[in-house]
Amino acid sequence: MTNLVRHIESVVDEQPARPAVVYEDVELSYGEFWAQTGQFAAALRDAGVEAGDAVGIYLPNLPQFVVAFHGALRAGCTVVPMNPQYKSREIQHLLSDSGAETVVALADVVPFVEQVRDDTSVERVVTVGGDADKGTPFQEFLTSGDDSVAKRADDDVAVQPYTSGTTGKPKGVQLTHHNLASNARQSIDIVPDGVQPSDRKIGVLPLFHIYGMTVGMNAALFAGASFYPLPAWDAQEAMSLVADADLTLFDGVPAMYNDVINQPNAEEFDLSSLRQCTVGGSGIPVEVLRRFEELYPVKIYEGYGLTETSPVTHFNSPNWGRRVGSIGKPLEGIDARVITGDFEDVPPIKEGPVSEDDVEMDDITGELVVAGPNVMKGYSGLPDANEEAFTEAEGKRWFHTGDLGYHDEDGYFYVVDRKKHMINTAGYNVYPREVEELLFEHDAVADVAVVGIPDDRRGETVKAFVVKSPDTDVTGDELKQFCLDRLAEYKHPREVEFVDELPRTTTGKVQKFELVEE
């Protein structure tokens, strides 16, 4: 198959009446969903949009996102997903860089599109919900469709998401039809017996983000399961939906699981219908995983990936065993290595995870690099960035993840931290995640982020930003001592600042650069 929507077309032929997308009182069967994607594709063609053109989708998790996404692909277009929380300043670069002439937007954010029209190629806006004076309502835009699917090559770009841009302008990540289709199939296989048509998967991860897009939406639809999108994360609403609809699969980020266990009525949630939970986006603190599994009869399986890898490269699947503290083993067809700065292999340890007090971490860690069918074509229009991101070796094209980690003889990999997050204090390397994991063990800590801040004597020193658990009290000195009693002296936070919440992206990642700037 080439165009990745062909994978869904085969499901439509087999089970047209089964629910594909369920949202509040809207239920689209596979037949209805396929018909609407055809109508959207036909409307694009009638508007003069051609194969290869970019179509921006500026929506939260709604049925229209799912239809527009696959309808644009049916027309042979490249989807440019955009964070619905972005404002005009943030979407301007995405639209101008991609050259998108069509944008599907929530009525509330249409004004932001209008503000950048003169600086972009946008010609038409399709609106969803509300009253948008400028634009065509989604249902009115749809036109008579047919069963045609545009022919696309395996290496044609299907989706161009953008990096978060924390170290400069966001980069357009060129993900091909083959990249995304292969990873959706791999994501199906991480579930025991695979994702089944009888499964009901919740869509709380934002669909503009590659994790929600591939592991959530596409894996569900490729398998013929039912997909239940939610437009915004709310722990109470999500847990109620799981119970009321007997949902079976939950994909989340660490912050979501932390939110759930910190709800005042956490013990009352009925999650008995779930057969698997997955976590990615960043490493889940072991203490959060432990507390969640004490409360509910379902296990969390951790995986790893990046936007540039479609995203999943590693996973702790029940099919091959879980090792808490590990990101798991590489998925079938994906190669992974831990390398030095000279691109030499770092030997595996006997078995992980290790205690960072028992080994010299610098001796066993290196950068994680990966190769496989899921690895992006490249960054759009950025030859220098591509040269830096890839290394050709042993007949493979290795992508540099920027993450530091180690691996063991059993084939499990462990991510210690981002290269750019590592703290060098007086010549010693401190991995923030180690300190964060420890602080999560304290009953008074609900959330925490550790960063390096400038220090005249040490170059950098360790600082912890802490959100207190409800109805608890603790001082900064007490938390410092808690760490000092359990870590080497140079690793303990010399500063502790209490905050109401941590700055996070919509996918739950802590924006540490904001903490450092503060």
N, C-alpha and C positions, 0 to 999 in steps of 0.2 A: 504493500500500500504506500501511497505517497501522501496526499493531503490527509492530515491526521483525522479529519472528521469522517473519513471512510470507516474508521474503527467503530464509530457510533452508528453509522448507517447500517452496519451488519446487525447491531443490537436492535435497531428499529424494525428490521425485517423479521426478527425472531420474536419480539414481544412488543408490538405497537401499543397495546393497551396498558402495560405496566407503568406505574407512576415514575416519571423521570425527575421532575423538579416539583417540590412541594413547599409552598410559602404561604402561611396564614390560610386564607380561604381559596388560594390559587393552587390547583394541581394540574400540571401538564403531563399528559401521558407521553410516552416516547414518540408516538405518532404525531401528536399535537406539537410537541417540541420540534420535531424534524420539519414539520410543515412551516412553522414560524421561522426557523433558520433559513429555509428556502425562500420565504417571502422577504426576509431581510436582505438576503443575498441578491435577489431580483431587484429590490429597491435600490441597492447600491449600484448595480449595473445600469439601471434606468437613469440614475443620476450622473452617469458618466464615469463612475469609479472603476478603475481597471485592476486586473491582477497585479500584485506587487505594490499597489498603493497602500498607504498607512491609514488605519482607522483608529482614532482614539476612543477609549472607553473610560469614562469619568464617572463611575457609579459605585455605590456600595453593593453589598451582596443582595441582589434582587434577581428575580427570574429574568428580567430584561438583560442583565449582564450576561447570563448564561446563553441566552438566545443571540444577542449581538456578537458575542465572542465567536461562537461557532458559525453564525451566519456570515460574519466577515471572512472567516476561513473558507467557507464554502464558495465565496466569491473570489477566492485566491488572494485576499488582502493580507496585510501584516497588521496584527493587533498591537496597539500601543496602550497598555493598561496604565491608568493614572490614579494615584491615591485620592479618594474623594474628599480628604481633609486638606488637600493642597489649595492654595490661593493662586491668584493670577501670576504673581511673581514666580511661583514654583512650577506652574504648568507651561509657562512661556518657553522655557528651554526645551522641554519634552516635545512640545508641538512644533517648534521651529526646527529642532534637530531632526525629527522624524519626517517632517514635511506633511503631516496629516492634514487632509482637506476636510475630513468628516469627523465629527466628535459626537458621541452619544453621552449625554450628560444629565444628571439629576437637575431638575428645574432650579433647585436652590443654588447650584453652582454655575448655572449658565452665565450670570453676570461676569464671572471671572474669565470665562471664555471670550465674552464680548470685549472685555478690556484689553485682550491681547490679539484681537483679530488683525489689526494693522501690522503687527510684528510677526505674524505667522502666515501659514498658507490656508488657514481654516476658511472654508466656503459655506459649509452647511452644519447645522446643529440639530440633532435629534434629541428631543427632551423626554424625560421620564418623570411623571408625577407633577403635582403643583401647577402653577400658572406661569408658563414661560412665554413672554410676548415674542421673543425672537427665537424661532426654531420651529420644528415640526414635531408634534407629539408622536411618540413611538408607534402607537397603533395606526395612526394615519400614515406614517412613513411606509409601513409594510405594504407590499403590493403582491399581485398574483405571482406565485413562484412555481417552480417546477422541480424535478428531481435531480437537476444537474449539480455536479460538484466540479469546481475548477481543478484542472490538472496542475499539480505542483511537484517539483522535484524534491527528493529527500533533503537536499541542502538548501532549498529555498527557505527564507526566513518566515516563520509563522507568527512569532510574537517577539516584540522588542520591549521588554521591561527595562526600567532604568535603576541603576544602583542608587543607594541612599544619598550619595553625594556628601558624606561627612568629611571627605578629604579633598573636596574640589567639586567641580560641576558633575552632576550625575552622568554616568556613561550608559549609552544604549547597548544592551546586551542582546546580541543576535542569536535567538534560539530557533532552530530549524524544525520543520515538521518531523524529521527523524529524531532529533533531540527529545522533543516533547512526547512523541508517541512511545518511544522506547522507555522513557522514564515513567510514564503513566502505567505501562505494562509491568515494569519492575515494581512499582508501588502497589499494584494489585497483589503481587506475589508475596509481599511481606506479611500478609494476613494469613492465619491458618486456613488452609483449603482455598485461599484466595478470596478476594472480595466477591460476594455472591449476589445474584439478582434479588435475593431476599433481604439483603442488607439495607439498612437505612442509615445514611451517613450525614452527620451534622456539618454544616458549613459555617463555622464561626471564624475561621481564618479568612482575612480579607482576600477576595478573589483577584485583586490587582497584584497581589504578591504571589510569587512563584510557588510557594508551599501550598497555599490554599488552592491555587489554580491547578496544579498537577496532582498532588496527593489527595486533595479534597475533591474538587469538581471533576477533573478529567478521569481520574481513577474510578470514581463512582459511575460515570456515564459509560466509560469503556466496558465496565463489568455488567452494565444493565441494572445497577442498584438505584435506589431512590436517594436524591440529594436534597437536603433541607437547609437552604441558606438563611443566615441571620445577618441583617445589615449592620449591626453593631454588637460588640462584645458586652454582655451583661451576665454575670455569673448566675444570678437568680433565674433570669429568663432562659438561659441556655440549659440549666439543669432541669427546669420545669419541662422544657421541650423534650429532653432526653426521656424523662419519665412518662410524659403524656403520649408521646409518639412511639415509645418502645424503640428508641434509636439503638443501633448496634455498634457503630464505629464513631470514635471521637478523635479528631486531630487537633492538637493545640500547641501553644508555646508555654515555656515555664511560668510566665506571669499569669496565665489563665489558671493553671493548676494551683498556683499559690493563692490566687483570688478565691478559688472554690473552697480550699481548706480553711481560709480565714473568714468565711461567711459566718455570721452568728448562729445560723441554723444549719451549718455544714453537716452535722450528724443526721439530719432529717432527709437529705437528698436520697432519692431512690435511683441508683444507677445500675440496678440489677440486670437491665436489658443489654448493657454494653458488653461486648465480647473482646474488644481491644481498644486501648488508648495509645496514641502515638504522640511523641513530643519532639520538636526540632526548633530551629531558629536560633537557639543558643543552648548551652548546656544546662540541664535541669539540676538544681542542687539536690544532692542525695537526700537531705532531710525533707525537702518538699515531696519527693517521690515516696519516701517512707511514710510520711503522714497521710498522704492521699490513699495509699494502699492499705493503711490501717483502717481507714474510714469506709472504703468501698471494695466490693468484691471483683475488682478488675485491675489488671496490671498495666503500667505505663511502659511502653517500649521506646527507647530513645534512638533517634537517628541523626543524621548529619547531612548537610548539603549547603549549596549556595545558589544564588540566582544564576550564576554562570554555568551551573551543572544541572539545571532543569527541574528540581534541585538535588534529588537524593543520591548520595554516593555510598553511604554506609547505613546499616540498620541492625538493631538488636531484635531480630524477628524471633517469635516463638518457634519458627520452623528450624532454626539452627541454634537457638539458645540465647539467653540474655546474660550479660555481665554488667551489673550495676556499676556505673562510673565510666563505662565505655560507650563510644558512639556506635559500636558494633563492628560487623565485618563488611567489606565491600560487597555491593550487590553483584549478581551474576553479570559478567561482561565488563565490569569496571575494575581497573587496576589502580592500586594506591601504593605509595611509597612514602617513607620519611627520609628526607635528604638533608645533607649539610649545605652550607653556602656554596660549596664547590660541586654540588649535585652528586655527591657520593652518598650511598645508602648508609643510614644509621642502623646498626644491628638491632634486632628485636630483643626485648627482655624475655625472661622465661615465662612469666605470667603476670598479668596486671589485674586490677590497678595497683599501683605502688603507693606507699606512704612517702610523701616528699621529704620526710625527715630521715628516711632510711637509705635514700640514694642521692647521688649528685645529679640533679635533674638535667643540667647542661650536658651531661655525658650521654643521656638516653634520648633527648629530644632533638627534633629538627623540624623543618617545614613539611607539612603534608602536601603532596602533589598527587593529582589524579589524572587518569586518561580513560576514555570510554565513549560510547555512542551518545551519551547525554551531555557531553562537554560542548559549550557554545561554539558557534562559528567564529565569533570574535566580537570586539567592541566596535560599534558602528563608527566608521570614519576616523579611527584613532590608531594608526599604525604603530606609533611609539608605545602606546599602552598595550597593544597586542604583543609586541616584541618582548615587553617586560613580563607579560602574563604567561607566556608559553616557553617551553624548552623542548626541542626535538632531541630525543634520545632513544636508542634501542628500537627504532622503527615506530615509536609512538610520540604523540603530541601531548606533553604533560602540562597540565594547568596548575599554576602556583596558587594555592588557596589563601596564603597569608596567615594560616593558622599553625601554631606550634603544637606538637604532640609526640607521642611515641607509640610503639606497637609491640605485641607479644608473639610468642611462638605459636599460639593457638589461632592467630589471624585477627585478633581484636585490636582495634585502634582506640587511642585516647587523646582527646584534645585538651591541652593545658590552658591555652589562651591565644588570643590574637597577638601576632608579632607586634603590632602597634600599641597594644595595651600593656605589654610587659613593662614592669617597673625596674629600673636599675638604680639601686640605692647603695651608694658607697662601694660600687663595684660588684654588688650582689644582685642577682636576678630574683625578682619576686613576681610570681604569677598571681594576679588579682583573684582568679577563681578559687585558689586554695584558701585565701583569707575569707572570701565570701562564703564558701562552703562551711567553714568553721563558725562564722557568725550566725549563719542560719540555724545552727544547733542551739543557740541561746533562745530561751522561751520568749524573751522580750523583743526579739527581732522578727518583724514580719517581712521586711524587704531590705535589701542592702546592695550597694555597689561600691567597689573599691577602685580607686584611681591613684595615679602617681601625680604629685604636685611638686613644684620647684622647691628646692632646699639648698641654701647657700653652702652648707657643709657636705651634704651627701649627694648633691646633684638633684636627686629626687627623694621624696619620702612618701610613705603610705598614708592615705587618708580614706576613711570609710564614711559613706553617706548612709544613714540608717533610718528606716521607717519603723516605728515602734508597733508592737502588737497591741490590739485593743486591751484596755484595762491592765496595762503593765507599766512599770516604771523602772528605769535603769539610767545610770549616768554614763557619760563618756568614759570616765576613768574606770568604771566597772567593766565596760566592754574591752577597753585596752588591756586590763589585767587578765580578763578571760582569754584573750588571744595570747598574751605574753606567757601564760601558764601552759600553753599548748603548742606554741610555735617558736621557732628560733627568734631571737631578739630583734634581728633586722627586719623580720617579716611583719611584726605586729603594727597595727595602725597607730601612728603617733598623733593623729588627729581624728576625732569622731564628730561628725555634724549630724544632728537630727533634722529630718525633713518630713513634710507631710506626705510627699510622694516623689518617686523618681521620674525624671523625664524619659519617656519611652516612645518608640515609634509605634505605629498602629499594629505592627506585628509583635510587639512586646519586648523588643530589644532596648536595653538601657542606652541612652545617648550619652555616653561617657564624656564625649567632647564638650557637652554643655556643662557637665559638672566641673571639668577641668577649667573651663573658661570662667566659671563662677569663682 
